[in-house]
Amino acid sequence: MSTPDELESRFTLRTAVARYDELRTRESLAAPGEDDDGPDGALPDPGATPLSRDETLELLALGELIARKAAYGRQLSVRSARRAGASWSRIGSALGTSKQAAWEAHHRWIDEQGGARMRTGAIGWDDTEMAAARALAGGPDDAPTDSDRADVPAVPGNAVRYDDRDRP
């Protein structure tokens, strides 16, 4: 059976989305069950092959994996916004939330990076990296300073599971 943790090593965000889209399209086009109508009342494609049980479970696991990778990428973008001098009000606005909620979510993410290091011993952030991330994040009413931006690497060395380009 496919789980998000098992699929993580096989898929980047981009390839997970492509596979998800492939399975989701097949699921949408396959003949509906007795009580189902096709999508938006459309007739099913008689040539479409319904998903197997394993493919249906893979589709669910891919959805969760995509959500996790997107959330990780979002927090990397929050760090980049702070490094560029954005306030928590502006970041919250860009995320469609309050500055306090954006700041709290980012701090939970920082804690998760330290927790990952404690669980694995290798992947995640050490105390120095976490302190630098907290300094850059500041408080919900703080603007980052030039010294904060200079001290924090784009992605801490031991946390590089993805990069800022296309693999959040």
Secondary structure, 3 states (H helix, E strand, C coil): CCCHHHHHCCCCHHHHHHHHHHHHHHHHHCCCCCCCCCHHHCCCCCCCCCCCHHHHHHHHHHHHHHHHHHHHHHHHHHHHHHHCCCCHHHHHHHHCCCHHHHHHHHHHHHHHHHHHHHHHCCCCCCHHHHHHHHHHHCCCCCCCCHHHHHHCCCCCHHHCCCCCCCCC
